[in-house]
Amino acid sequence: MARKRIGGRPARYSFILNPYSDVRLSKCPRCQKLTHMRKFPLLIDITEYGPLALGKTCRYCSKCELIMAHKNELDAEINNSMSRLAPAAVGKEYLVLGTIERIVWQQGLEHSQPLADALEHFAEFKKVLVLEVEPGGWFPPEVPGTTRGRRD
C-alpha cells in the first residue's frame, strides 16, 4: 500500500542533514561533483511548536537534486527564529519535512497564512539520506577478533 503524501505537490529533491560540525560538504557525497549554495524555503516541524517555514541557504548538487544542510547552522537559525516566536520551543527537536514554493514562502513573510493553504504548495523530499563519515588518518593494523576495518 502506498504511503500518503502530506503536501499538494509531488515529491522533489533528496535531503541530507550533516550532523558533523567539522565536516563541510563542498562535494556531493553521491556523485563527487562540486556543490553550490542555493536558498531553499524549508518546512520544519518543531516539537511542541509545530511547522515553521524557514529560508535556509544550503549546499546543493543540481545533478543529484540533493540539498545538504549543516545541522549546526540550521540549529542556530531555528533557535534564532524561535527565540522571537516561541521562546519555550528553543532547543527542541525538529524534523525537516520538505520544501515550499518560493513565492508562497515569501508571501508568508508578509502576512500569515493558514497551514492548509501552505500545504497545498508543499513538496516532501523524495529521499532523506544519512551521512556517514570515516575519519582519515592512520589506524593500527587489525587485531584478530575485532571488527575494525572489516566490511561483512
N, CA, C and O atoms as a DFTB+ gen file, in Angstrom:
608 C
 N C O
     1  1       0.837      -1.170       0.000
     2  2       0.000       0.000       0.000
     3  2       0.887       1.239       0.000
     4  3       1.846       1.320       0.769
     5  1       0.572       2.200      -0.856
     6  2       1.369       3.410      -0.980
     7  2       1.156       4.317       0.232
     8  3       0.059       4.402       0.784
     9  1       2.220       4.981       0.623
    10  2       2.170       5.908       1.745
    11  2       1.518       7.212       1.281
    12  3       1.780       7.680       0.172
    13  1       0.682       7.789       2.119
    14  2       0.001       9.031       1.774
    15  2       0.970      10.206       1.882
    16  3       1.738      10.312       2.838
    17  1       0.916      11.084       0.884
    18  2       1.764      12.270       0.897
    19  2       1.132      13.360       1.755
    20  3      -0.083      13.395       1.945
    21  1       1.965      14.230       2.260
    22  2       1.491      15.331       3.084
    23  2       1.089      16.515       2.199
    24  3      -0.001      17.064       2.358
    25  1       1.954      16.903       1.281
    26  2       1.752      18.119       0.504
    27  2       0.943      17.929      -0.757
    28  3       0.615      16.813      -1.158
    29  1       0.630      19.064      -1.374
    30  2      -0.127      19.064      -2.602
    31  2       0.744      18.938      -3.840
    32  3       0.211      18.784      -4.939
    33  1       2.047      18.995      -3.707
    34  2       2.981      18.896      -4.824
    35  2       3.682      17.544      -4.804
    36  3       3.825      16.938      -3.743
    37  1       4.117      17.066      -5.962
    38  2       4.847      15.787      -5.982
    39  2       6.189      15.907      -5.256
    40  3       6.769      16.990      -5.176
    41  1       6.667      14.789      -4.736
    42  2       7.943      14.769      -4.003
    43  2       9.052      15.311      -4.892
    44  3       9.092      15.053      -6.095
    45  1       9.953      16.071      -4.268
    46  2      11.038      16.686      -5.010
    47  2      12.276      16.730      -4.125
    48  3      12.163      16.840      -2.904
    49  1      13.431      16.648      -4.717
    50  2      14.725      16.741      -4.047
    51  2      14.985      15.566      -3.095
    52  3      14.063      14.927      -2.588
    53  1      16.250      15.318      -2.881
    54  2      16.706      14.447      -1.809
    55  2      17.321      15.370      -0.769
    56  3      17.687      16.502      -1.086
    57  1      17.438      14.901       0.469
    58  2      17.916      15.765       1.547
    59  2      18.875      15.006       2.428
    60  3      18.696      13.820       2.703
    61  1      19.904      15.720       2.867
    62  2      20.839      15.140       3.829
    63  2      21.163      16.207       4.873
    64  3      21.476      17.347       4.531
    65  1      21.084      15.827       6.141
    66  2      21.421      16.723       7.243
    67  2      22.773      16.284       7.790
    68  3      22.918      15.177       8.308
    69  1      23.756      17.164       7.667
    70  2      25.116      16.857       8.103
    71  2      25.254      17.130       9.598
    72  3      25.273      18.292      10.003
    73  1      25.352      16.079      10.438
    74  2      25.451      16.293      11.877
    75  2      26.871      16.621      12.347
    76  3      27.069      16.948      13.517
    77  1      27.849      16.539      11.464
    78  2      29.252      16.740      11.843
    79  2      29.644      18.202      11.665
    80  3      29.591      18.730      10.554
    81  1      30.036      18.858      12.755
    82  2      30.406      20.271      12.658
    83  2      31.789      20.465      12.034
    84  3      32.111      21.561      11.577
    85  1      32.604      19.412      12.012
    86  2      33.947      19.533      11.452
    87  2      34.035      19.025      10.007
    88  3      35.123      19.003       9.432
    89  1      32.916      18.622       9.419
    90  2      32.893      18.136       8.039
    91  2      32.009      19.064       7.223
    92  3      30.835      19.252       7.543
    93  1      32.565      19.639       6.179
    94  2      31.819      20.512       5.273
    95  2      31.630      19.782       3.952
    96  3      32.524      19.057       3.515
    97  1      30.504      19.957       3.324
    98  2      30.182      19.236       2.096
    99  2      30.353      20.133       0.881
   100  3      29.375      20.667       0.357
   101  1      31.591      20.302       0.431
   102  2      31.821      21.094      -0.780
   103  2      31.641      20.239      -2.028
   104  3      31.463      20.768      -3.126
   105  1      31.689      18.909      -1.863
   106  2      31.420      17.985      -2.959
   107  2      30.228      17.120      -2.590
   108  3      30.009      16.809      -1.419
   109  1      29.463      16.736      -3.598
   110  2      28.293      15.889      -3.383
   111  2      28.753      14.509      -2.916
   112  3      29.627      13.913      -3.546
   113  1      28.180      13.984      -1.821
   114  2      28.589      12.655      -1.352
   115  2      28.140      11.530      -2.288
   116  3      28.630      10.407      -2.164
   117  1      27.237      11.797      -3.207
   118  2      26.773      10.763      -4.134
   119  2      27.600      10.726      -5.420
   120  3      28.060       9.659      -5.825
   121  1      27.796      11.891      -6.070
   122  2      28.452      11.900      -7.385
   123  2      29.831      12.550      -7.368
   124  3      30.519      12.532      -8.388
   125  1      30.251      13.117      -6.257
   126  2      31.551      13.756      -6.070
   127  2      31.756      15.018      -6.921
   128  3      32.892      15.462      -7.085
   129  1      30.683      15.599      -7.463
   130  2      30.768      16.871      -8.196
   131  2      30.722      18.016      -7.181
   132  3      30.199      17.861      -6.078
   133  1      31.279      19.167      -7.572
   134  2      31.239      20.328      -6.695
   135  2      29.799      20.780      -6.486
   136  3      28.984      20.740      -7.407
   137  1      29.500      21.206      -5.272
   138  2      28.167      21.716      -4.952
   139  2      28.193      23.234      -4.993
   140  3      29.264      23.840      -5.025
   141  1      27.027      23.844      -4.991
   142  2      26.939      25.295      -4.925
   143  2      25.885      25.680      -3.897
   144  3      25.083      24.851      -3.467
   145  1      25.901      26.948      -3.513
   146  2      24.976      27.436      -2.499
   147  2      23.671      27.857      -3.175
   148  3      23.675      28.456      -4.251
   149  1      22.547      27.527      -2.514
   150  2      21.234      27.903      -3.017
   151  2      20.286      28.014      -1.823
   152  3      20.360      27.228      -0.879
   153  1      19.410      28.989      -1.882
   154  2      18.464      29.191      -0.780
   155  2      17.195      28.396      -1.050
   156  3      16.639      28.441      -2.148
   157  1      16.740      27.658      -0.024
   158  2      15.537      26.847      -0.104
   159  2      14.584      27.236       1.014
   160  3      15.016      27.433       2.150
   161  1      13.291      27.350       0.713
   162  2      12.301      27.536       1.768
   163  2      11.916      26.160       2.333
   164  3      11.135      25.427       1.725
   165  1      12.463      25.828       3.481
   166  2      12.256      24.519       4.097
   167  2      11.076      24.550       5.061
   168  3      10.872      25.538       5.767
   169  1      10.304      23.476       5.092
   170  2       9.245      23.330       6.084
   171  2       9.779      22.403       7.171
   172  3      10.142      21.257       6.904
   173  1       9.822      22.914       8.391
   174  2      10.420      22.207       9.514
   175  2       9.358      22.016      10.589
   176  3       8.679      22.969      10.970
   177  1       9.213      20.788      11.081
   178  2       8.276      20.502      12.162
   179  2       9.060      20.505      13.469
   180  3       9.965      19.694      13.666
   181  1       8.701      21.427      14.359
   182  2       9.410      21.582      15.629
   183  2       8.533      21.012      16.743
   184  3       7.356      21.353      16.856
   185  1       9.120      20.142      17.564
   186  2       8.405      19.532      18.676
   187  2       7.863      20.613      19.606
   188  3       8.567      21.565      19.942
   189  1       6.624      20.459      20.013
   190  2       5.919      21.358      20.915
   191  2       5.680      22.751      20.335
   192  3       5.302      23.662      21.073
   193  1       5.892      22.936      19.036
   194  2       5.575      24.207      18.390
   195  2       4.730      23.988      17.146
   196  3       3.664      24.585      16.995
   197  1       5.212      23.130      16.258
   198  2       4.516      22.877      15.006
   199  2       5.386      23.243      13.824
   200  3       6.606      23.328      13.960
   201  1       4.779      23.463      12.656
   202  2       5.556      23.733      11.447
   203  2       6.105      25.158      11.403
   204  3       5.472      26.104      11.872
   205  1       7.297      25.280      10.827
   206  2       7.959      26.565      10.629
   207  2       8.526      26.570       9.222
   208  3       9.254      25.651       8.846
   209  1       8.206      27.588       8.442
   210  2       8.794      27.750       7.112
   211  2      10.013      28.644       7.281
   212  3       9.902      29.771       7.763
   213  1      11.166      28.143       6.885
   214  2      12.422      28.852       7.097
   215  2      13.225      28.876       5.812
   216  3      13.462      27.832       5.204
   217  1      13.643      30.057       5.395
   218  2      14.523      30.180       4.233
   219  2      15.948      29.897       4.680
   220  3      16.480      30.593       5.544
   221  1      16.562      28.887       4.102
   222  2      17.903      28.469       4.532
   223  2      18.785      28.282       3.308
   224  3      18.404      27.593       2.361
   225  1      19.954      28.890       3.325
   226  2      20.926      28.688       2.262
   227  2      21.678      27.391       2.549
   228  3      22.314      27.242       3.592
   229  1      21.592      26.464       1.609
   230  2      22.178      25.136       1.772
   231  2      23.093      24.824       0.591
   232  3      23.044      25.489      -0.444
   233  1      23.906      23.825       0.762
   234  2      24.677      23.281      -0.356
   235  2      23.709      22.505      -1.232
   236  3      22.767      21.892      -0.730
   237  1      23.939      22.530      -2.547
   238  2      23.026      21.870      -3.469
   239  2      23.800      21.254      -4.633
   240  3      24.680      21.887      -5.217
   241  1      23.456      20.017      -4.954
   242  2      24.005      19.337      -6.129
   243  2      22.872      19.266      -7.151
   244  3      21.895      18.544      -6.952
   245  1      23.004      20.012      -8.239
   246  2      21.931      20.053      -9.233
   247  2      21.830      18.745     -10.011
   248  3      20.747      18.396     -10.481
   249  1      22.935      18.014     -10.157
   250  2      22.890      16.741     -10.872
   251  2      22.056      15.708     -10.101
   252  3      21.217      15.025     -10.687
   253  1      22.289      15.599      -8.800
   254  2      21.587      14.615      -7.964
   255  2      20.303      15.186      -7.349
   256  3      19.536      14.450      -6.728
   257  1      20.067      16.480      -7.517
   258  2      18.966      17.172      -6.843
   259  2      19.006      16.904      -5.343
   260  3      18.006      16.523      -4.734
   261  1      20.185      17.112      -4.766
   262  2      20.426      16.822      -3.353
   263  2      20.673      18.121      -2.590
   264  3      21.586      18.880      -2.914
   265  1      19.846      18.366      -1.573
   266  2      20.014      19.505      -0.680
   267  2      20.796      19.015       0.532
   268  3      20.449      17.999       1.133
   269  1      21.856      19.745       0.888
   270  2      22.690      19.373       2.025
   271  2      22.705      20.523       3.026
   272  3      23.194      21.610       2.716
   273  1      22.176      20.292       4.218
   274  2      22.149      21.304       5.267
   275  2      23.079      20.864       6.395
   276  3      23.146      19.683       6.736
   277  1      23.786      21.821       6.961
   278  2      24.664      21.545       8.096
   279  2      23.859      21.771       9.378
   280  3      23.306      22.851       9.585
   281  1      23.797      20.763      10.223
   282  2      22.944      20.782      11.414
   283  2      23.253      21.948      12.342
   284  3      22.334      22.581      12.863
   285  1      24.522      22.240      12.556
   286  2      24.856      23.316      13.487
   287  2      24.373      24.675      12.965
   288  3      23.962      25.523      13.757
   289  1      24.416      24.896      11.642
   290  2      23.912      26.143      11.073
   291  2      22.387      26.198      11.155
   292  3      21.815      27.238      11.479
   293  1      21.738      25.081      10.863
   294  2      20.277      25.021      10.918
   295  2      19.786      25.202      12.355
   296  3      18.798      25.897      12.589
   297  1      20.472      24.578      13.318
   298  2      20.126      24.754      14.734
   299  2      20.163      26.234      15.120
   300  3      19.249      26.731      15.777
   301  1      21.221      26.931      14.709
   302  2      21.370      28.347      15.055
   303  2      20.244      29.183      14.461
   304  3      19.702      30.058      15.137
   305  1      19.886      28.926      13.210
   306  2      18.819      29.704      12.568
   307  2      17.455      29.402      13.188
   308  3      16.652      30.312      13.393
   309  1      17.193      28.141      13.483
   310  2      15.920      27.785      14.115
   311  2      15.826      28.408      15.502
   312  3      14.795      28.983      15.852
   313  1      16.885      28.302      16.291
   314  2      16.872      28.875      17.636
   315  2      16.700      30.390      17.603
   316  3      16.024      30.962      18.457
   317  1      17.318      31.038      16.608
   318  2      17.169      32.485      16.463
   319  2      15.716      32.841      16.155
   320  3      15.162      33.766      16.750
   321  1      15.104      32.116      15.236
   322  2      13.701      32.369      14.888
   323  2      12.774      32.062      16.057
   324  3      11.861      32.834      16.350
   325  1      13.006      30.945      16.720
   326  2      12.118      30.526      17.806
   327  2      12.261      31.417      19.036
   328  3      11.312      31.542      19.809
   329  1      13.416      32.037      19.237
   330  2      13.578      32.923      20.392
   331  2      12.635      34.125      20.286
   332  3      12.242      34.695      21.304
   333  1      12.269      34.514      19.047
   334  2      11.330      35.608      18.850
   335  2       9.878      35.116      18.822
   336  3       8.980      35.788      19.330
   337  1       9.654      33.934      18.221
   338  2       8.287      33.427      18.041
   339  2       7.751      32.701      19.269
   340  3       6.649      32.985      19.738
   341  1       8.539      31.762      19.784
   342  2       8.102      30.947      20.922
   343  2       9.330      30.540      21.732
   344  3       9.912      29.485      21.482
   345  1       9.730      31.365      22.697
   346  2      10.946      31.077      23.465
   347  2      10.955      29.700      24.130
   348  3      12.026      29.131      24.343
   349  1       9.787      29.159      24.458
   350  2       9.723      27.839      25.098
   351  2      10.153      26.726      24.137
   352  3      10.516      25.637      24.582
   353  1      10.116      26.981      22.849
   354  2      10.458      25.954      21.856
   355  2      11.926      25.996      21.435
   356  3      12.345      25.192      20.603
   357  1      12.708      26.909      21.988
   358  2      14.129      26.988      21.642
   359  2      14.848      25.729      22.105
   360  3      14.709      25.316      23.256
   361  1      15.609      25.127      21.215
   362  2      16.391      23.935      21.548
   363  2      15.623      22.628      21.437
   364  3      16.175      21.568      21.734
   365  1      14.376      22.675      21.019
   366  2      13.584      21.446      20.882
   367  2      14.010      20.696      19.627
   368  3      14.630      21.264      18.728
   369  1      13.668      19.408      19.580
   370  2      13.978      18.600      18.409
   371  2      13.109      19.036      17.234
   372  3      12.030      19.601      17.412
   373  1      13.603      18.762      16.037
   374  2      12.870      19.144      14.841
   375  2      13.121      18.128      13.732
   376  3      14.030      17.302      13.808
   377  1      12.276      18.219      12.692
   378  2      12.386      17.347      11.532
   379  2      12.146      18.194      10.294
   380  3      11.125      18.874      10.191
   381  1      13.084      18.155       9.353
   382  2      12.932      18.883       8.094
   383  2      12.083      18.009       7.177
   384  3      12.488      16.905       6.814
   385  1      10.903      18.508       6.803
   386  2       9.928      17.711       6.065
   387  2      10.059      17.823       4.550
   388  3       9.875      16.836       3.838
   389  1      10.375      19.016       4.052
   390  2      10.445      19.232       2.607
   391  2      10.552      20.708       2.301
   392  3      10.979      21.499       3.142
   393  1      10.155      21.081       1.070
   394  2      10.256      22.468       0.631
   395  2       8.875      23.021       0.286
   396  3       7.951      22.281      -0.052
   397  1       8.767      24.331       0.380
   398  2       7.562      25.057      -0.008
   399  2       7.931      25.900      -1.223
   400  3       9.078      26.327      -1.360
   401  1       6.967      26.141      -2.100
   402  2       7.235      27.001      -3.253
   403  2       7.708      28.365      -2.766
   404  3       7.165      28.920      -1.811
   405  1       8.725      28.896      -3.436
   406  2       9.362      30.140      -3.002
   407  2       8.370      31.302      -2.887
   408  3       8.417      32.052      -1.912
   409  1       7.495      31.457      -3.842
   410  2       6.565      32.597      -3.822
   411  2       5.603      32.520      -2.640
   412  3       5.265      33.546      -2.051
   413  1       5.163      31.326      -2.292
   414  2       4.270      31.148      -1.148
   415  2       5.016      31.456       0.147
   416  3       4.453      32.065       1.056
   417  1       6.275      31.042       0.237
   418  2       7.088      31.336       1.412
   419  2       7.275      32.845       1.560
   420  3       7.172      33.373       2.668
   421  1       7.550      33.551       0.447
   422  2       7.741      34.996       0.503
   423  2       6.455      35.710       0.916
   424  3       6.499      36.682       1.670
   425  1       5.315      35.232       0.426
   426  2       4.036      35.819       0.828
   427  2       3.788      35.594       2.321
   428  3       3.214      36.450       2.993
   429  1       4.222      34.445       2.834
   430  2       4.070      34.145       4.258
   431  2       4.917      35.039       5.137
   432  3       4.602      35.219       6.313
   433  1       5.996      35.609       4.592
   434  2       6.812      36.548       5.357
   435  2       6.071      37.859       5.580
   436  3       6.258      38.529       6.596
   437  1       5.223      38.216       4.613
   438  2       4.490      39.477       4.708
   439  2       3.235      39.358       5.560
   440  3       2.918      40.265       6.330
   441  1       2.515      38.242       5.427
   442  2       1.313      38.033       6.232
   443  2       1.114      36.542       6.458
   444  3       1.462      35.712       5.617
   445  1       0.553      36.229       7.598
   446  2       0.363      34.833       7.999
   447  2      -0.648      34.139       7.092
   448  3      -1.621      34.743       6.640
   449  1      -0.393      32.848       6.836
   450  2      -1.287      32.047       6.005
   451  2      -1.741      30.826       6.792
   452  3      -1.002      30.323       7.638
   453  1      -2.955      30.343       6.518
   454  2      -3.387      29.095       7.161
   455  2      -2.506      27.935       6.703
   456  3      -2.057      27.897       5.558
   457  1      -2.267      26.998       7.604
   458  2      -1.409      25.855       7.301
   459  2      -1.941      25.052       6.125
   460  3      -1.151      24.577       5.309
   461  1      -3.249      24.885       6.012
   462  2      -3.838      24.106       4.921
   463  2      -3.499      24.717       3.561
   464  3      -3.251      23.991       2.599
   465  1      -3.488      26.055       3.479
   466  2      -3.131      26.720       2.219
   467  2      -1.662      26.505       1.890
   468  3      -1.311      26.254       0.737
   469  1      -0.806      26.603       2.893
   470  2       0.637      26.413       2.670
   471  2       0.941      24.973       2.253
   472  3       1.819      24.745       1.420
   473  1       0.232      24.011       2.816
   474  2       0.484      22.605       2.484
   475  2       0.138      22.272       1.038
   476  3       0.653      21.296       0.492
   477  1      -0.717      23.060       0.417
   478  2      -1.025      22.851      -1.000
   479  2       0.188      23.134      -1.883
   480  3       0.255      22.670      -3.021
   481  1       1.142      23.895      -1.355
   482  2       2.343      24.276      -2.100
   483  2       3.596      23.631      -1.517
   484  3       4.709      24.107      -1.735
   485  1       3.407      22.566      -0.788
   486  2       4.493      21.851      -0.104
   487  2       4.854      20.577      -0.864
   488  3       3.973      19.863      -1.345
   489  1       6.142      20.297      -0.968
   490  2       6.625      19.064      -1.593
   491  2       7.547      18.342      -0.613
   492  3       8.522      18.918      -0.130
   493  1       7.236      17.088      -0.324
   494  2       8.091      16.269       0.531
   495  2       9.403      15.983      -0.193
   496  3       9.521      16.207      -1.398
   497  1      10.382      15.487       0.550
   498  2      11.622      15.029      -0.061
   499  2      11.405      13.643      -0.656
   500  3      10.670      12.831      -0.094
   501  1      12.048      13.369      -1.800
   502  2      11.992      12.032      -2.387
   503  2      12.684      11.039      -1.461
   504  3      12.163       9.962      -1.172
   505  1      13.877      11.431      -1.003
   506  2      14.664      10.585      -0.112
   507  2      15.318      11.455       0.944
   508  3      15.681      12.603       0.689
   509  1      15.463      10.894       2.127
   510  2      16.250      11.526       3.181
   511  2      17.419      10.592       3.441
   512  3      17.238       9.449       3.858
   513  1      18.621      11.094       3.188
   514  2      19.824      10.276       3.299
   515  2      20.524      10.525       4.626
   516  3      20.307      11.548       5.275
   517  1      21.359       9.582       5.016
   518  2      22.138       9.694       6.247
   519  2      23.612       9.808       5.861
   520  3      24.113       9.014       5.065
   521  1      24.296      10.786       6.422
   522  2      25.710      10.997       6.137
   523  2      26.551      10.219       7.147
   524  3      26.402      10.381       8.358
   525  1      27.426       9.382       6.630
   526  2      28.364       8.641       7.472
   527  2      29.770       8.984       7.011
   528  3      30.086       8.887       5.825
   529  1      30.608       9.384       7.949
   530  2      31.964       9.812       7.630
   531  2      32.950       8.913       8.344
   532  3      32.849       8.690       9.550
   533  1      33.910       8.398       7.581
   534  2      35.016       7.645       8.185
   535  2      36.189       8.599       8.316
   536  3      36.656       9.143       7.315
   537  1      36.673       8.813       9.526
   538  2      37.795       9.740       9.684
   539  2      39.035       9.205       8.983
   540  3      39.313       8.006       8.990
   541  1      39.761      10.120       8.383
   542  2      41.002       9.724       7.713
   543  2      42.127       9.577       8.717
   544  3      41.950       9.821       9.911
   545  1      43.251       9.186       8.237
   546  2      44.412       9.070       9.108
   547  2      44.892       7.646       9.257
   548  3      44.387       6.729       8.609
   549  1      45.864       7.478      10.111
   550  2      46.479       6.181      10.327
   551  2      45.726       5.431      11.413
   552  3      45.346       6.011      12.429
   553  1      45.512       4.135      11.194
   554  2      44.897       3.266      12.185
   555  2      45.812       2.069      12.378
   556  3      46.461       1.632      11.429
   557  1      45.875       1.528      13.600
   558  2      46.718       0.356      13.822
   559  2      46.191      -0.828      13.007
   560  3      45.018      -0.858      12.633
   561  1      47.066      -1.801      12.737
   562  2      46.612      -2.972      11.988
   563  2      45.484      -3.680      12.734
   564  3      45.373      -3.589      13.956
   565  1      44.656      -4.381      11.975
   566  2      43.509      -5.067      12.555
   567  2      43.977      -6.125      13.553
   568  3      44.891      -6.904      13.283
   569  1      43.328      -6.124      14.701
   570  2      43.649      -7.092      15.746
   571  2      42.702      -8.279      15.567
   572  3      41.497      -8.081      15.410
   573  1      43.224      -9.507      15.587
   574  2      42.325     -10.662      15.442
   575  2      41.226     -10.636      16.491
   576  3      41.479     -10.336      17.658
   577  1      40.002     -10.950      16.073
   578  2      38.869     -10.991      16.996
   579  2      38.095      -9.688      17.071
   580  3      37.083      -9.622      17.769
   581  1      38.544      -8.632      16.364
   582  2      37.803      -7.374      16.350
   583  2      37.183      -7.172      14.966
   584  3      37.520      -7.867      14.008
   585  1      36.285      -6.221      14.890
   586  2      35.615      -5.986      13.603
   587  2      36.091      -4.703      12.928
   588  3      35.569      -4.348      11.871
   589  1      37.048      -4.007      13.495
   590  2      37.506      -2.755      12.915
   591  2      38.101      -2.999      11.527
   592  3      38.969      -3.854      11.353
   593  1      37.637      -2.263      10.578
   594  2      38.190      -2.346       9.230
   595  2      37.535      -3.415       8.362
   596  3      37.752      -3.424       7.151
   597  1      36.741      -4.318       8.940
   598  2      36.100      -5.360       8.152
   599  2      34.736      -4.897       7.702
   600  3      34.033      -4.200       8.434
   601  1      34.362      -5.283       6.502
   602  2      33.027      -4.988       5.986
   603  2      32.421      -6.288       5.536
   604  3      32.668      -6.762       4.427
   605  1      31.623      -6.860       6.413
   606  2      30.991      -8.147       6.108
   607  2      29.710      -7.965       5.344
   608  3      29.049      -8.947       5.006
